[in-house]
Each structure stands twice: as C-alpha cells, then as structure tokens.
Amino acid sequence: MKSRYIIGAVLMAALGLGACSQSAPDNKLVILHTNDTHSQILPGADGLGGVMRRKAVIDSVRAAEKNVLLVDAGDMVQGTLFFYLYGGKVEQEISNILGVETRILGNHEFDNGIDSLAAVLALSEAENLSANYNLDNTPLAGMFQPYSIKEYGGKRIGIMGINLDPTGIITPGNYEGLEFLPIVATANVTAEKLRKEEGVDAVIAISHIGYNPKGLIGDSVLATNSRGIDIIIGGHSHDTIDPATEQGARRSRLRNLDGEEVLVVQTGKSGRRLGKIEINLDSLGLGGRPKYELIKVDGRYDGYHDAKLEATIDRYKAGVDSLMQLWVGETDDELEAEDDELLNYFTDFIYDRGKELAPGIDLAIANKGGLRTNLPEGKVSKGHIINMVPFRNFITVTDVKGSDLLEVFDVMAMTDGNGVSRNVRVKYEKDDKTARATDVRIDGRKIDPNRTYRVATIDYLAKGGDYMTGLTRGNTVAVSSEPVFEDLINYISVNKTIGGDDDARWTEVDD
C-alpha cells in the first residue's frame, strides 16, 4: 500500500498537480479528452501512448481535482490487431475501466457495420451523444441523445455531439438508415436550445469533423460560424493542437459570429497525448478564458499499474502476440506510412494483383489514408502487415470512363495526391480552397476523357470512399476473394523483400 502512495505522489509531481480532490476547489471543472485513439492499447513504436499510462494520468488528475469529466471525440477503434481480432470489444471494456463518461462516434466505429457497432455499444457505460445524426431507423435507435447537461459547482454545462457527413467517408451499407443533419445549423440550434430552454451556463461541442478539411466543414468553420458554443473538442483529422506552440495557440483560439472566443482543441492520434481543459466556473458568462494543455503520455507513467486494466489487456494480448511472430518477409530499411516508397509499393501491389484478377489493367489507385503504421526494418510479420492495412477492403477492378477518372484525380489533388501505380505521373495545382490535376499521364499518354480505363483499386474507393465519387460510375469487373491484407501477405510470401522506388509520382506546379 505504501508503494501505491509513492507512485501516486510521483505521478502527481510529474503532472504538476497539487492537493488531493478533497481540498480541491468546487469552482473548477477539469475536462480530460481523447480522440482518434485507434485501438492503440499498448505504447506505439514511437514510445508514446498506451492505455495503462493514460489511466495513470487520468487517475492522477482525478486524485487532485474535485470536478473531472473524461470525454472521447470518436474513432476509439481501428488501427491495431486488437480491433482486427476482437471487433471493438477490447476498446469498449477499456473505455469503461478508464471511466469515459461521454463519447461520440467517429467514422471508423462503423467499419464493421452498424449492427456490429450496436452490439459493441451495448457494453458501453458512457453516454452517447449526437445532435446531427438521426438514428431512429437504425439498430442504434434509443442509444444516443443529442445533448446532455451536467452540473458542477452550481453551474450547468451543456454538451452536444457533432458528427461528420458519412457520405464519401463511411462505406455505403455500413450506416443504412442514418439521417445526417447539417453541421453548423444543427450545432447553432442545439446551442440556442441549451442556452434559452435549458438555462446552461456554458456549451461544449464534442465533434468528429476534422479541424479544417478542404472543401468540407470542420471545427474551424464551425467555430467562426457559431453562436453560444464555448468549447469545441474535436477529432478526425489527427491535428495536434498544442497551445504551447505559436501555431497551436493561434489555431485553438477562434472568434464566433458575435466576436466571442471559442476554444478549439484536438490531441492528435493514437493516445499519444491527453487533452486537459480547466474551466473557472465562477467566470462563466463573464469573459473567463479556459486553460488548455496537452499532456504527453510517455514512459514517465510506467510505474503505475491498475490490476483490472492489466488483466483485461492480458486476456486479449496473447492473440495479438501470436500474429506478431508469424514472419512473412523483410525490409532493408524502415518504411514509413507517410513516405512515397511504401505508398508506391502498396499501389504497385494492387496493380499487379489487379492483373491477376482481370486482363487489360491500365492503372491502379490507392488511398494513402489506408496505410496506418510503419513497417520496421528487418523481419516483418503478418501482424505488422495487418496493422499497416487494417481495413477489411477488397481489391476491385472497375472500368471507368476517362472523364470520371479525371474527376477522381482532381479529388486526389486536394490531398497532394494519393497512390498511383508505377506507370502513372500526375501534375497538379492547388490553393487553399481548390485543387486540380492539370496533366495526368498513363504510360506516357494523357487520359482520353472519352475512353474507358480499367482500374485496379480497393472496394472502399470504388464505392466512392475518400470522396472519389467518379469511381462509383464505373462497372465492376472483378473482386478479390480475400481482404487486401491477406492478398498482400500472399504477395510478400512470393516476393519476400518489401519496398520499391520512392519516386514522386505527383508533382505540384504553379498555376
């Protein structure tokens, strides 16, 4: 018991925390928040994150403060073998142990379909919020409410959930029956209701719409076009908004339609940081400014152990470990998920696999967002590959008209390009609001708008994912019988060495 108190004291010192909650003031509310933790149960390859460390921080703050609220802004799941093997159950059990009180959905919560999501959420002890999803005609009916109201120190805090438009980002069929309501209009109507009808003293929006997505409404647009919202706790875009930096300080403090300051926060991804907001309840409505910081979840907290959490992790970890020991190939160097070499290799694999599925393949397209983790230098396991491409997608061959394909390349230009096969080169131009592929060449020849091209891709994109709606107007020719990661594992087992060229297949030019 003595060692437990010593560990607690060390953790509180590391966080700069003071006295225990019994003597903490009642006029302060501390909100701890996460987003896009993506099934990162254990520390990542960069040495950050891990739910045991996160619980150490959370417990330390709870020990020091009287009023603490823990919320999550979506995408708790998808990205490691824990989700691949157990479908979200592990993350939900851990969420309950951490004591998450309020949560919203991310887009990846829908990855296994809405029926599976309903089964997982039945295990949740948190309240589920969404103001702009009407779920009455889905298996999630009755499991969500548009907002909640909590009281601390005699002050009423209204909290709403705001979600992204599923069209173009969630696979069609995985959210059947869901009705999406406009983001800004719904948020403003809900804030007004909370203020005028419910009499709250502050309004918090927990969102999963991204900070500033090109061509879409994100937190920055919501903040500057809102009234009555004090804080936006965001997710989806994996932005690390750190107020300790000049850029983070600027991005976190925006002005609404009435010129009032809105605090906008986001922690990045994979549980590497925990957000902490401090609100002086006495200053609500009097121009008070919340304090905001990011706490790095690192090895400082490795001395802490929670028996229930440890037992839960151990119960599922054996299955994960077994996949990490099934060797399938090797690399000469570490391959990073965000580098051209790995994206080129992955897209060329789709090109080669497409040729096995159907004759006459012209090109391949992949989305760089489909690559989630790096591959280590040296031996690579089946587990590494599934972690890298965790989604249950299938390689698909589709015939697409050249004009529709050009539209797809314009969409890809918005994100500075995606994966294209080795026989494709693209020049593009862009500004803050628009982008355009100005010169697309396949085997050295420009795309003919009137010709039909045979494209190898994944079914998520073929169905219009990542806003590539031009592909939905194609005709499907063939679909692999195995998920992408299984096809890739088979491909590696033949070729052994993983890696390829690092050519920049996309080139930005001045307009």
C-alpha positions in Angstrom: 0.0 0.0 0.0 2.9 2.4 0.8 4.4 1.9 -2.7 1.0 2.8 -4.2 1.0 6.1 -2.5 4.6 6.8 -3.6 3.7 6.1 -7.2 0.7 8.4 -6.9 2.9 11.1 -5.5 5.4 10.7 -8.3 2.8 10.9 -10.9 1.2 14.0 -9.4 4.6 15.6 -9.3 5.2 14.8 -12.9 1.9 16.5 -13.8 2.5 19.4 -11.6 -0.6 18.6 -9.5 -1.3 19.8 -6.1 -3.5 18.7 -3.2 -6.0 15.8 -3.3 -9.6 16.2 -4.5 -11.0 16.6 -1.0 -9.4 20.0 -0.8 -9.7 21.0 -4.4 -11.9 24.0 -5.2 -15.5 23.3 -6.3 -15.5 26.2 -8.7 -13.2 24.5 -11.2 -14.1 21.9 -13.8 -11.3 19.9 -15.5 -12.2 18.2 -18.8 -9.9 15.4 -20.0 -10.3 14.5 -23.6 -9.1 12.0 -26.2 -9.8 11.5 -29.9 -8.7 9.0 -32.6 -7.0 6.6 -30.2 -7.5 3.9 -32.9 -7.1 0.8 -30.8 -3.7 1.8 -29.6 -3.9 -0.3 -26.4 -0.1 -0.7 -26.0 2.5 2.0 -26.4 3.3 2.7 -30.1 6.6 2.2 -31.9 7.4 5.8 -31.1 7.3 5.0 -27.4 4.2 7.1 -26.8 0.7 6.2 -25.7 -0.7 3.1 -24.1 -3.9 2.8 -22.0 -2.1 1.9 -18.8 -0.1 5.2 -19.0 -3.3 7.1 -19.9 -5.0 5.7 -16.9 -2.1 6.8 -14.7 -2.6 10.4 -15.9 -6.4 10.3 -15.6 -6.2 8.9 -12.1 -3.7 11.4 -11.0 -5.9 14.3 -12.2 -8.9 12.8 -10.5 -6.9 12.5 -7.3 -6.1 16.2 -7.4 -9.3 17.7 -8.7 -12.9 17.6 -7.4 -14.7 18.0 -10.7 -13.3 15.9 -13.6 -15.0 14.9 -16.8 -13.5 12.4 -19.3 -14.8 12.6 -22.8 -13.9 11.0 -26.2 -14.3 12.5 -29.6 -14.6 9.3 -31.7 -12.5 6.7 -33.5 -11.7 4.7 -30.4 -11.3 1.8 -32.8 -9.5 0.5 -35.9 -5.8 0.5 -36.4 -4.2 -2.4 -34.5 -4.7 -6.1 -34.1 -6.9 -5.6 -31.1 -9.7 -4.4 -33.3 -8.9 -6.9 -36.1 -9.2 -9.8 -33.7 -11.9 -8.7 -31.3 -14.0 -6.2 -33.3 -14.2 -3.3 -30.7 -14.9 -5.3 -27.6 -11.5 -4.7 -26.1 -11.6 -0.9 -26.6 -15.1 -0.7 -25.1 -14.1 -2.7 -22.0 -11.1 -0.4 -21.6 -13.2 2.7 -22.1 -15.3 1.6 -19.2 -12.3 1.0 -17.0 -10.9 4.4 -17.8 -14.2 5.9 -16.8 -15.1 7.7 -20.1 -18.3 9.5 -19.2 -19.3 11.0 -22.6 -18.5 9.9 -26.1 -19.4 10.4 -29.7 -19.0 8.3 -32.8 -16.1 8.5 -35.3 -16.3 7.2 -38.8 -14.3 4.1 -38.0 -16.8 3.0 -35.4 -18.9 2.0 -38.5 -16.1 -0.1 -40.1 -17.7 -3.5 -39.2 -21.2 -2.3 -40.0 -24.0 -0.7 -37.9 -25.2 -4.0 -36.4 -21.8 -4.8 -35.0 -21.5 -1.2 -33.7 -24.8 -1.6 -31.9 -23.6 -4.8 -30.2 -20.4 -3.1 -29.0 -22.1 0.0 -27.8 -24.4 -2.2 -25.7 -21.4 -2.8 -23.5 -20.8 1.0 -23.0 -21.2 2.7 -19.7 -20.7 6.1 -21.2 -23.5 8.4 -22.5 -23.5 8.5 -26.3 -24.2 11.9 -28.0 -25.0 13.0 -31.5 -27.1 16.1 -32.3 -26.9 15.7 -36.1 -27.4 12.0 -36.6 -31.0 10.8 -36.6 -30.6 7.2 -35.7 -34.3 6.3 -35.2 -34.3 4.0 -38.2 -31.1 2.1 -37.3 -30.0 -0.5 -34.8 -28.6 2.4 -32.8 -32.1 3.7 -32.1 -32.5 4.8 -28.4 -28.8 4.5 -27.7 -28.0 8.2 -28.4 -29.2 11.6 -27.3 -28.5 15.0 -28.9 -27.0 16.6 -25.8 -26.6 16.2 -22.0 -26.4 18.6 -19.1 -24.0 18.2 -16.2 -23.8 20.3 -13.1 -20.6 21.3 -11.3 -20.2 23.8 -8.5 -23.8 25.0 -9.1 -23.2 25.7 -12.8 -24.9 23.8 -15.7 -22.7 22.6 -18.6 -24.4 21.6 -21.8 -22.6 19.1 -24.0 -23.6 18.1 -27.6 -22.2 15.7 -30.1 -21.5 16.7 -33.7 -20.6 14.2 -36.4 -19.3 14.3 -40.0 -21.4 13.6 -43.1 -21.0 9.8 -43.7 -21.3 10.2 -47.5 -17.9 9.7 -49.1 -16.1 8.6 -46.0 -18.0 5.7 -44.5 -18.6 2.7 -46.7 -22.2 2.6 -48.1 -24.2 0.0 -46.4 -22.4 0.4 -43.1 -24.7 3.2 -41.9 -28.0 2.3 -43.5 -31.0 4.2 -42.1 -28.8 7.0 -40.6 -30.0 10.6 -41.4 -27.4 13.2 -41.4 -28.3 16.8 -40.4 -26.3 19.9 -41.4 -23.3 20.6 -39.0 -23.4 24.3 -38.5 -27.2 24.8 -38.4 -27.7 21.8 -36.0 -24.9 23.0 -33.7 -26.4 26.5 -33.5 -29.9 25.3 -33.0 -28.8 23.0 -30.2 -26.6 25.6 -28.6 -29.6 28.0 -28.6 -31.9 25.4 -27.1 -29.3 24.7 -24.4 -28.9 28.4 -23.6 -32.5 29.5 -23.7 -34.6 26.5 -22.8 -32.2 24.5 -20.6 -30.5 27.5 -19.0 -27.0 26.2 -19.2 -24.0 28.4 -18.3 -21.7 27.0 -20.9 -21.9 24.9 -24.1 -19.4 22.3 -25.2 -19.4 20.6 -28.6 -17.6 17.3 -28.9 -17.1 16.8 -32.6 -15.7 14.4 -35.2 -15.5 16.5 -38.3 -11.8 17.4 -38.5 -10.1 20.8 -37.9 -10.0 22.3 -41.4 -10.8 19.7 -44.1 -10.5 21.0 -47.6 -13.9 21.6 -49.2 -15.8 20.5 -46.0 -17.0 21.9 -42.8 -14.5 21.4 -39.9 -14.1 22.7 -36.4 -12.6 26.0 -37.6 -15.6 26.7 -39.8 -18.0 25.6 -37.1 -16.3 27.9 -34.5 -16.3 31.0 -36.7 -19.9 30.5 -37.8 -21.4 29.6 -34.4 -23.2 31.3 -31.6 -23.2 30.2 -28.0 -20.6 27.5 -28.2 -17.7 28.0 -25.8 -15.5 25.0 -26.5 -15.1 22.5 -29.4 -13.4 19.3 -28.5 -12.5 17.8 -31.9 -11.3 14.7 -33.7 -11.0 13.0 -37.1 -8.1 15.0 -38.7 -5.5 13.9 -36.2 -4.4 17.5 -35.7 -2.2 18.1 -32.6 -3.3 21.5 -31.4 -0.7 22.3 -28.8 -1.2 25.7 -27.1 2.4 25.7 -26.1 3.3 26.4 -29.7 2.6 29.7 -31.6 0.6 27.9 -34.3 -1.3 25.8 -31.7 -2.2 28.9 -29.7 -3.5 30.6 -32.8 -5.5 27.6 -34.0 -7.0 27.0 -30.6 -8.5 30.5 -30.1 -11.0 31.5 -32.7 -13.9 34.1 -32.8 -17.5 33.2 -33.4 -20.2 35.3 -35.2 -20.5 37.5 -32.1 -16.8 38.1 -31.7 -16.6 35.8 -28.7 -13.7 33.5 -28.2 -14.2 29.8 -28.9 -11.6 27.3 -27.6 -10.9 24.6 -30.2 -8.9 21.5 -29.2 -7.6 18.2 -30.5 -5.0 15.8 -29.3 -3.6 14.2 -32.4 -4.0 10.4 -32.6 -3.2 7.0 -31.1 -3.5 8.2 -27.5 -0.1 9.9 -27.6 -1.4 12.9 -25.7 -4.3 13.6 -23.3 -6.0 17.0 -23.5 -6.7 18.9 -20.3 -9.1 21.9 -20.2 -9.6 23.8 -16.9 -12.7 26.0 -16.6 -13.2 28.5 -13.8 -16.9 28.1 -13.2 -17.2 31.4 -11.4 -16.1 33.2 -14.6 -18.7 31.7 -16.9 -20.5 34.4 -18.8 -18.0 37.0 -17.5 -15.4 36.6 -20.2 -13.4 33.9 -18.5 -10.8 32.1 -20.6 -10.4 28.3 -20.1 -6.9 27.0 -19.7 -5.8 24.3 -22.1 -2.8 22.0 -22.3 -1.7 18.7 -23.8 -0.1 16.1 -21.6 2.3 13.7 -23.3 1.5 10.1 -22.5 5.0 8.6 -22.2 7.3 6.5 -20.1 7.1 8.8 -17.0 4.0 6.8 -16.0 5.3 3.3 -16.4 5.5 2.7 -12.7 1.7 2.7 -12.4 -0.4 -0.4 -12.6 -4.2 -0.9 -12.4 -5.0 -4.6 -11.7 -8.3 -4.7 -13.6 -6.9 -2.9 -16.7 -3.8 -5.1 -16.7 -6.0 -8.3 -16.5 -8.1 -7.0 -19.4 -5.1 -6.3 -21.6 -3.5 -9.6 -20.8 -6.7 -11.5 -21.6 -6.5 -10.3 -25.3 -2.8 -9.8 -25.8 -1.9 -13.4 -26.5 -3.8 -13.4 -29.8 -2.1 -10.2 -30.8 1.4 -11.5 -29.9 0.9 -14.7 -31.9 0.3 -12.8 -35.1 3.3 -10.6 -34.5 5.5 -13.7 -34.6 4.3 -15.1 -38.0 7.1 -13.9 -40.3 6.2 -13.2 -43.9 9.0 -11.1 -45.4 11.6 -8.4 -44.7 12.6 -4.8 -45.4 16.0 -3.3 -46.0 15.0 -0.2 -44.0 12.1 1.0 -42.0 9.3 2.0 -44.3 7.2 4.9 -43.0 3.4 5.0 -43.7 3.6 8.6 -44.9 6.5 8.2 -47.3 6.3 7.7 -51.1 8.2 4.4 -51.1 5.6 2.4 -49.0 2.7 4.0 -50.8 4.3 3.3 -54.2 5.0 -0.3 -53.2 1.4 -0.8 -52.0 -0.2 0.7 -55.1 2.1 -1.3 -57.4 1.0 -4.4 -55.5 -2.7 -3.5 -56.2 -1.7 -3.0 -59.9 0.0 -6.5 -60.0 -2.9 -8.2 -58.2 -5.4 -6.5 -60.4 -3.7 -8.1 -63.4 -4.2 -11.5 -61.9 -7.9 -10.7 -61.4 -8.7 -9.3 -64.9 -6.9 -8.7 -68.2 -6.1 -5.2 -69.6 -5.4 -3.3 -66.4 -4.5 0.3 -67.2 -3.6 1.7 -63.8 -4.0 1.3 -60.0 -5.2 3.8 -57.4 -4.8 3.5 -53.6 -5.5 5.9 -50.8 -2.6 6.9 -48.6 -5.0 7.0 -45.6 -5.3 3.3 -45.9 -1.7 2.9 -44.7 -1.9 3.3 -40.9 1.5 2.3 -39.5 5.2 2.0 -40.5 6.9 -1.3 -41.3 10.0 -2.0 -39.2 13.5 -2.6 -40.6 14.2 -6.3 -40.9 11.7 -9.1 -40.4 8.1 -8.3 -41.0 5.2 -10.4 -39.6 1.6 -11.0 -40.5 0.7 -8.8 -37.6 2.8 -5.9 -39.0 1.0 -6.1 -42.4 -2.5 -6.2 -40.8 -1.6 -3.2 -38.6 -0.4 -1.4 -41.7 -3.5 -2.1 -43.8 -6.1 -3.0 -41.1 -9.3 -2.3 -43.1 -11.3 -5.2 -44.4 -11.2 -3.9 -48.0 -11.0 -6.0 -51.2 -9.1 -5.3 -54.4 -11.6 -4.4 -57.1 -11.2 -4.0 -60.8 -13.6 -1.5 -62.4 -14.0 0.0 -65.9 -14.2 3.8 -65.6 -14.7 6.5 -68.3 -11.8 8.9 -68.7 -13.8 11.9 -67.8 -14.8 10.3 -64.5 -11.3 9.3 -63.9 -10.1 12.8 -64.3 -12.6 13.9 -61.7 -11.1 11.4 -59.3 -7.6 12.8 -59.9 -8.9 16.3 -59.1 -10.2 14.9 -55.8 -6.8 13.3 -55.0 -5.1 16.5 -55.8 -6.9 18.1 -52.8 -4.7 16.0 -50.5 -1.5 16.4 -52.6 -2.1 13.1 -54.3 -2.8 9.5 -53.4 -1.3 6.3 -54.5 -0.9 5.6 -58.3 0.8 2.7 -60.0 4.3 2.9 -61.4 3.1 3.7 -65.0 1.3 7.0 -63.9 2.6 10.5 -63.5 0.5 13.5 -62.4 1.0 17.2 -62.3 -1.4 19.3 -60.2 -2.1 22.8 -58.9 -3.9 23.8 -55.7 -4.6 26.7 -53.4 -6.3 26.9 -50.0 -9.8 26.0 -51.4 -9.4 24.2 -54.7 -7.1 21.7 -56.5 -6.9 20.3 -60.0 -4.9 17.7 -61.7 -3.6 19.5 -64.8 -1.7 16.7 -66.5 -2.4 13.0 -65.9 -0.4 10.5 -68.0 -0.8 6.7 -68.1 2.2 5.0 -69.8 3.2 8.5 -71.0 -0.1 9.3 -72.7 -2.7 11.8 -71.5 -6.0 10.5 -70.3 -8.7 10.5 -73.0 -12.0 11.7 -71.5 -13.9 9.6 -73.9 -12.0 6.3 -73.4 -12.8 3.7 -70.8 -9.9 2.7 -68.5 -9.6 -0.4 -66.4 -8.6 0.5 -62.9 -7.4 -1.7 -60.0 -8.3 -0.2 -56.6 -10.0 -1.2 -53.4 -13.7 -1.6 -52.9 -13.9 1.3 -50.4 -12.7 3.7 -53.2 -14.7 2.0 -55.9 -17.8 2.8 -53.8 -16.9 6.5 -53.5 -14.8 6.4 -50.4 -12.5 9.4 -49.7 -14.9 11.4 -51.9 -13.8 9.6 -55.1 -17.4 9.6 -56.4 -16.2 9.4 -60.0 -15.3 5.7 -59.4 -18.9 4.9 -58.5 -19.9 5.5 -62.1 -17.6 2.6 -63.2 -18.6 -1.0 -63.9 -17.1 -3.7 -61.6 -15.2 -6.4 -63.5 -13.7 -8.4 -60.7 -13.3 -8.5 -56.9 -10.7 -10.5 -54.9 -12.0 -13.2 -52.6 -9.5 -12.2 -49.9 -9.2 -9.0 -47.9 -6.3 -6.7 -49.0 -4.1 -7.6 -46.1 -4.3 -11.3 -47.0 -3.6 -10.6 -50.7 -0.6 -8.5 -49.6 0.7 -11.2 -47.3 0.5 -13.7 -50.1 2.2 -11.3 -52.5 5.0 -10.8 -50.0 5.4 -14.5 -49.4 6.4 -14.8 -53.1 8.5 -11.6 -53.4 9.9 -11.7 -49.9 11.6 -8.2 -49.9 9.2 -5.3 -49.2 9.9 -2.0 -50.7 10.4 -0.3 -54.1 11.0 3.1 -55.6 10.5 6.3 -53.9 9.7 8.3 -57.0 7.4 11.3 -56.5 4.6 10.3 -58.8 2.7 13.6 -58.1 4.3 17.0 -58.9 2.8 20.3 -57.8 3.1 23.1 -60.3 2.4 26.8 -60.2 -1.0 27.8 -61.6 
